[in-house]
Structure formats: C-alpha cells, structure tokens
Amino acid sequence: MQLKALSDTAPDFTARLAEISGQRRLGAAELQTLQINVGKVCNQACRHCHVDASPMRSESMNAEVAQLCLQALARLPGVDTVDITGGAPELNPNFRMLVRESRALGKLVIDRCNLTILQEPGQEDLAEFLASQQAEIVASLPHFAAARTDQQRGRGVFERSIAALRKLNELGYGDQLRLNLVYNPSGLFLAGQQAQLEREFRERLAADFGIRFHNLYCMNNMPISRFLESLLRANKLEEYMSMLAGAFNPATLDGLMCRRQVSVGYDGQLYDCDFNQMLELPAAIGHIGDLNQADWEARSIVLHNHCFACTAGSGSSCGGALSA
C-alpha cells in the first residue's frame, strides 16, 4: 500500500535520476558503515516514526542474528562504524553485547537514542555504560521548544529529554564524548539550513538549560509509516511529494547514505537503508550471513519515490544534510 501511494503521487525517482545523471541506477561506493536495526520495540510511539515503533511491538533481533552481525564486522575491515538503531535499541537484550564487542573490534559505535530511555526502569546505568564504551550518541530532539517536541514525541518528552541531556553532559557528552542531536520538521516543509538551525539550537539550549552538544543533524521527514499515514489522512501526500520532487538537488547524490552503508534488519535481512527496510525493499544480497564487501559494493541500490526525501533541498541522511 505504501509503495503504491508513493508511486501514484510523485514522478518516478529513477526517471528523474536518469534525467539528471544520464543513468537509471545508483551505484554503491566503499562500504564504511554497518547499520543494525535491532527491532521495533520502543518506550515511545512518536507521530513521525518511520519504523512504526512503540511499546506494543515485539519484533526484536535475537542473539543468533546479533552474532552474525559481529562475524560480518570481523570480516569487513573497511567498515569502521557500527550504527545501532531501532525502536529504542537499548531495550534489545543484545544491545550492550553488540556495543562491547563492536568496540573490541575497534569500531566506532553510534547509539541512536531517544533520550527518555535513559530514565526507564532497568536503564538507570545506561548513560554510564555508553560513556564507559565511548559510544557516540545521536539523540532525537525535534526542537528546542517544549511544545514542538512534545507535539511530535508525546507529552512530557521534552522535559525528560532535557534531564537526560544534562546527565549526559555530566558524564562528558558534549565535550570529550560525542553527542549529536537530530532535528526534523514538524510540518510539510524541508528541514532548512542545518548551520543556521544548529546555531539556534546551541544558543537556546545553552541559555535555557546549560546544555552542550557537538552537531545538529537536520533530516527531512520520510513519507513512510506514520508520517505517510498522516499525509494520507490530511489528503496532503501529493502536495508533499510534489515539494520533495521539485526540490531535487543533484549535489546530494554522492553523499547519499545508501552508497556507503548496509542496513541490517532485526531478522538479518539486508537493505540499502533503514527506509528501504521499513518499505520491505530488500537489497540484492539477502542476509547478513552472506555479506561480503566486494559483492556489496558491486550492487545496484534499490530505489523508489521515497528517495526524493533524501535528495530534496540540502539533502537528508542519518548524518544530516548532504550539501550546503
């Protein structure tokens, strides 16, 4: 249903790519990042969540698949980063093992954290654990205004997020330990200029709460799962897709995250990105147990119309904007 809705309301992304670049395929570049989505279990149920995660979900990576991820890391020396996401990835029983073993292999570990998880029962020592492993934290904070954050993520989330950020600052995050924040728009518009928004976030969070962080990553809202459903209910999908397609920026193509990463689902299935994973668009190589660097880098990336969200405006990726 999601793919049909995207096909019916936007020009074909592959045709647009061919018009710009002269080719209908997007090739891979050197593999650098293994992104592990450990499942859909979360302590929140955010309005914009592309994973459709919530406390009611049960999909979760088991120990066998987690071990296959570690085995893949050991045979992929070119991969220097392990990016762990969910859901709230910290709720997966294999999360801390994945962090420890990935660090033991010499990899940079990124935890995509919703901040409120740090205050959940059983997670009282989570912040100290992440600091002890020198894990980088990429934390969701849609806005420095409480009302706008709570509108997206639920009542009281902003206050709990600020408390979590203060604790992380006390442990050295925002200084010697990397702490990056993630902004995404609350309406039908692109993310805007990352450098300007970063200045605004830095000034307001420092002045109002004394909070420090390194960088702000701006992402466009992806028209899949809950955000797609909200667009359909409001009869705004065609308007949103037209805006994304009209803002196509060829300068973003080289930096697209799908070119340098592999996304692993909770069941070990491989995808070109987390968004393809949620649309059930598997990559040419099927399973983490079969992953090797040469075949992965030789593949053609699976494209569909949601890709317009990554190429619109300044671009959008797990690391924020792709062009100035």
C-alpha positions as CSV (number, residue, x, y, z in Angstrom):
1,M,0.0,0.0,0.0
2,Q,2.8,2.4,0.9
3,L,4.7,1.9,-2.4
4,K,1.5,2.3,-4.4
5,A,0.7,5.5,-2.7
6,L,4.2,6.8,-3.4
7,S,4.0,5.7,-7.0
8,D,0.6,7.4,-7.5
9,T,1.6,10.8,-6.2
10,A,5.1,11.6,-7.5
11,P,7.1,11.5,-10.7
12,D,9.3,8.4,-11.0
13,F,12.6,8.8,-9.0
14,T,14.6,6.6,-11.3
15,A,13.5,8.6,-14.3
16,R,14.4,11.8,-12.6
17,L,17.8,10.3,-11.7
18,A,18.3,9.4,-15.4
19,E,17.3,12.9,-16.5
20,I,20.0,14.4,-14.2
21,S,22.8,11.9,-14.3
22,G,22.2,10.0,-17.6
23,Q,21.8,6.7,-15.8
24,R,18.9,4.8,-14.2
25,R,21.0,3.1,-11.5
26,L,22.7,4.4,-8.4
27,G,26.0,2.6,-7.8
28,A,27.5,1.9,-4.4
29,A,30.7,3.4,-3.0
30,E,33.1,2.0,-0.5
31,L,31.3,0.3,2.4
32,Q,32.0,2.1,5.6
33,T,29.0,1.7,8.0
34,L,27.1,-1.3,9.3
35,Q,23.7,0.0,10.5
36,I,22.0,-2.5,12.7
37,N,18.2,-2.1,13.3
38,V,17.6,-4.3,16.3
39,G,13.8,-4.1,16.1
40,K,10.7,-2.1,16.6
41,V,10.3,-2.2,20.4
42,C,10.3,1.3,21.9
43,N,9.2,3.1,25.0
44,Q,7.7,5.9,22.9
45,A,5.2,6.0,19.9
46,C,6.2,9.2,18.0
47,R,3.9,10.6,15.4
48,H,6.6,10.8,12.7
49,C,8.3,7.5,13.4
50,H,9.3,5.7,10.1
51,V,9.9,2.5,12.0
52,D,6.3,2.4,13.4
53,A,7.9,1.5,16.7
54,S,6.1,1.5,20.0
55,P,5.8,-0.3,23.3
56,M,3.3,-2.6,21.7
57,R,5.7,-4.0,19.1
58,S,7.6,-7.2,19.7
59,E,10.0,-7.5,16.7
60,S,13.5,-7.8,18.2
61,M,16.9,-9.1,17.0
62,N,17.8,-12.4,18.6
63,A,21.3,-13.4,19.9
64,E,22.0,-15.6,16.8
65,V,21.5,-12.7,14.3
66,A,23.4,-10.3,16.6
67,Q,26.4,-12.8,16.5
68,L,26.1,-12.9,12.7
69,C,26.4,-9.1,12.7
70,L,29.6,-9.3,14.8
71,Q,31.0,-12.0,12.5
72,A,30.4,-9.8,9.5
73,L,32.2,-6.9,11.2
74,A,35.2,-9.1,11.8
75,R,35.5,-10.0,8.1
76,L,34.8,-6.4,6.8
77,P,37.9,-4.4,7.8
78,G,36.7,-1.5,5.7
79,V,33.7,-0.9,7.9
80,D,34.8,1.5,10.6
81,T,31.3,2.4,12.1
82,V,28.5,0.4,13.7
83,D,25.3,2.4,13.8
84,I,22.7,0.8,16.2
85,T,19.1,1.9,15.8
86,G,15.5,0.7,16.5
87,G,12.9,1.4,18.1
88,A,14.8,2.2,21.2
89,P,17.8,-0.1,20.5
90,E,18.8,-0.1,24.2
91,L,15.8,-2.2,25.0
92,N,17.1,-5.1,22.9
93,P,18.7,-7.7,25.2
94,N,21.7,-8.0,22.9
95,F,22.3,-4.2,22.7
96,R,25.1,-4.0,25.3
97,M,26.9,-7.1,23.9
98,L,26.8,-5.5,20.4
99,V,28.3,-2.3,21.8
100,R,31.0,-4.0,23.8
101,E,32.0,-6.5,21.0
102,S,32.0,-3.9,18.3
103,R,34.2,-1.6,20.4
104,A,36.5,-4.6,21.0
105,L,36.8,-4.9,17.2
106,G,38.0,-1.3,17.1
107,K,34.8,0.1,15.5
108,L,33.2,3.5,16.3
109,V,29.7,2.7,17.8
110,I,26.8,5.1,17.4
111,D,23.7,4.7,19.6
112,R,20.6,6.3,18.1
113,C,19.0,7.3,21.4
114,N,15.6,8.8,22.1
115,L,16.9,10.2,25.4
116,T,13.9,9.2,27.5
117,I,15.1,5.6,27.5
118,L,17.8,6.7,30.0
119,Q,15.1,7.1,32.6
120,E,13.2,3.9,32.0
121,P,13.3,1.2,34.8
122,G,16.2,-1.1,34.3
123,Q,18.2,1.5,32.3
124,E,19.5,3.5,35.3
125,D,23.1,2.7,34.4
126,L,22.7,3.1,30.6
127,A,24.3,6.5,30.3
128,E,27.3,5.4,32.4
129,F,27.6,2.2,30.2
130,L,27.6,4.2,27.0
131,A,30.2,6.6,28.4
132,S,32.4,3.7,29.5
133,Q,32.4,2.3,26.0
134,Q,33.0,5.8,24.5
135,A,29.9,5.3,22.3
136,E,28.8,8.2,20.2
137,I,25.2,9.3,20.9
138,V,22.9,10.6,18.2
139,A,19.8,11.8,20.1
140,S,16.4,12.8,18.8
141,L,15.3,16.3,19.8
142,P,12.9,17.7,17.2
143,H,13.0,21.2,18.7
144,F,14.3,23.4,21.5
145,A,10.8,24.5,22.2
146,A,8.9,22.1,24.6
147,A,5.6,22.3,22.8
148,R,7.0,21.4,19.4
149,T,8.9,18.4,20.7
150,D,6.0,17.2,22.8
151,Q,3.7,17.5,19.7
152,Q,5.8,15.0,17.8
153,R,7.0,12.7,20.5
154,G,4.4,12.8,23.3
155,R,3.5,14.8,26.4
156,G,6.4,15.3,28.8
157,V,9.1,14.0,26.4
158,F,10.8,17.4,26.2
159,E,11.3,17.7,29.9
160,R,12.6,14.2,30.2
161,S,14.9,14.7,27.2
162,I,16.4,17.8,28.9
163,A,17.0,15.9,32.1
164,A,18.7,13.1,30.0
165,L,20.9,15.6,28.2
166,R,22.0,17.2,31.5
167,K,23.1,13.8,32.7
168,L,25.0,13.1,29.5
169,N,26.7,16.4,29.8
170,E,27.8,15.5,33.4
171,L,29.4,12.3,32.0
172,G,31.4,14.2,29.4
173,Y,29.0,14.0,26.5
174,G,29.0,17.3,24.5
175,D,32.7,17.7,25.4
176,Q,35.2,14.8,25.1
177,L,32.4,12.3,24.2
178,R,30.4,12.9,21.0
179,L,26.8,14.0,21.4
180,N,24.8,15.0,18.3
181,L,21.2,16.0,18.1
182,V,18.6,15.3,15.4
183,Y,16.0,17.8,14.2
184,N,13.2,17.0,11.8
185,P,10.4,19.4,10.7
186,S,7.0,19.4,12.4
187,G,5.1,20.3,9.2
188,L,5.1,20.0,5.4
189,F,8.4,21.7,4.8
190,L,12.0,20.8,4.3
191,A,14.5,20.7,7.2
192,G,16.0,24.1,6.4
193,Q,19.6,25.3,6.7
194,Q,21.5,23.0,9.1
195,A,24.1,25.5,10.1
196,Q,21.6,28.2,11.0
197,L,19.4,25.7,12.9
198,E,22.4,24.4,14.7
199,R,23.3,27.9,15.9
200,E,19.7,28.4,17.1
201,F,19.7,25.1,19.0
202,R,23.1,25.8,20.6
203,E,22.2,29.2,21.7
204,R,18.7,28.3,23.1
205,L,19.7,25.0,24.8
206,A,22.8,26.7,26.4
207,A,20.9,29.8,27.6
208,D,17.8,28.0,28.8
209,F,19.2,24.7,30.2
210,G,23.0,24.9,30.1
211,I,23.2,22.0,27.6
212,R,26.1,21.4,25.3
213,F,26.3,19.2,22.2
214,H,28.5,18.9,19.1
215,N,26.4,19.0,16.0
216,L,22.8,19.2,14.9
217,Y,21.7,16.8,12.1
218,C,18.7,18.0,10.1
219,M,16.6,15.4,8.4
220,N,13.6,15.7,6.1
221,N,10.5,13.7,7.2
222,M,10.3,10.5,5.2
223,P,6.9,9.7,3.7
224,I,6.5,6.2,5.1
225,S,4.8,4.6,8.0
226,R,3.2,7.0,10.5
227,F,4.1,10.2,8.6
228,L,2.7,8.7,5.4
229,E,-0.5,7.8,7.2
230,S,-0.8,11.4,8.5
231,L,-0.3,12.8,5.0
232,L,-3.0,10.4,3.6
233,R,-5.5,11.3,6.3
234,A,-5.0,15.0,5.6
235,N,-5.0,14.5,1.8
236,K,-1.6,16.1,1.7
237,L,0.6,13.3,0.2
238,E,0.6,14.6,-3.4
239,E,1.4,18.1,-2.1
240,Y,4.3,16.8,0.0
241,M,5.7,14.6,-2.7
242,S,5.5,17.4,-5.3
243,M,7.5,19.6,-2.9
244,L,10.2,16.9,-2.5
245,A,10.5,16.1,-6.2
246,G,10.6,19.8,-7.0
247,A,13.4,20.4,-4.6
248,F,15.6,17.6,-6.1
249,N,19.2,18.5,-5.7
250,P,21.8,16.6,-7.8
251,A,24.6,17.7,-5.4
252,T,23.2,15.3,-2.8
253,L,23.7,12.2,-4.9
254,D,27.3,11.5,-4.0
255,G,26.7,11.7,-0.2
256,L,23.6,9.5,0.0
257,M,23.9,7.2,2.9
258,C,22.8,4.2,0.9
259,R,26.0,4.3,-1.1
260,R,28.4,3.6,1.9
261,Q,26.3,1.6,4.4
262,V,24.4,-1.6,4.8
263,S,21.3,-1.7,6.9
264,V,20.5,-5.0,8.8
265,G,17.0,-5.8,9.9
266,Y,16.1,-7.5,13.2
267,D,15.9,-10.8,11.3
268,G,19.2,-10.4,9.5
269,Q,17.7,-9.3,6.1
270,L,19.9,-6.7,4.3
271,Y,18.7,-3.4,2.9
272,D,20.3,-0.4,1.3
273,C,19.0,1.9,4.0
274,D,16.7,1.9,7.0
275,F,13.9,3.4,4.9
276,N,14.0,0.6,2.4
277,Q,13.9,-1.7,5.3
278,M,10.6,-0.2,6.5
279,L,9.2,-0.4,3.0
280,E,10.3,-4.1,2.7
281,L,12.6,-3.3,-0.3
282,P,15.4,-5.8,0.3
283,A,18.9,-5.4,-1.2
284,A,20.4,-7.6,-3.8
285,I,22.3,-9.6,-1.2
286,G,19.8,-11.2,1.1
287,H,21.2,-11.9,4.6
288,I,23.9,-10.7,7.0
289,G,25.4,-14.2,6.9
290,D,26.1,-13.8,3.2
291,L,27.5,-10.3,3.3
292,N,30.9,-9.6,1.8
293,Q,32.5,-6.3,0.9
294,A,33.1,-6.9,-2.8
295,D,29.6,-8.1,-3.7
296,W,28.0,-5.3,-1.6
297,E,30.0,-2.6,-3.3
298,A,29.2,-4.0,-6.8
299,R,25.4,-4.0,-6.3
300,S,22.8,-1.5,-7.7
301,I,20.9,0.3,-4.9
302,V,17.2,-0.3,-4.7
303,L,15.4,3.0,-5.4
304,H,11.8,4.2,-5.1
305,N,10.0,7.5,-4.8
306,H,10.6,7.9,-1.1
307,C,14.2,8.6,-2.2
308,F,13.1,12.1,-3.1
309,A,13.2,12.9,0.7
310,C,17.0,12.2,0.8
311,T,17.7,14.3,-2.3
312,A,15.5,17.3,-1.6
313,G,16.9,20.7,-0.7
314,S,20.2,20.3,1.3
315,G,19.6,16.5,1.4
316,S,18.9,14.2,4.3
317,S,20.7,11.3,5.8
318,C,21.5,9.7,9.2
319,G,24.3,12.2,9.4
320,G,22.2,15.2,8.5
321,A,22.4,17.5,5.5
322,L,24.4,16.4,2.4
323,S,25.1,19.8,0.8
324,A,25.4,23.4,1.9
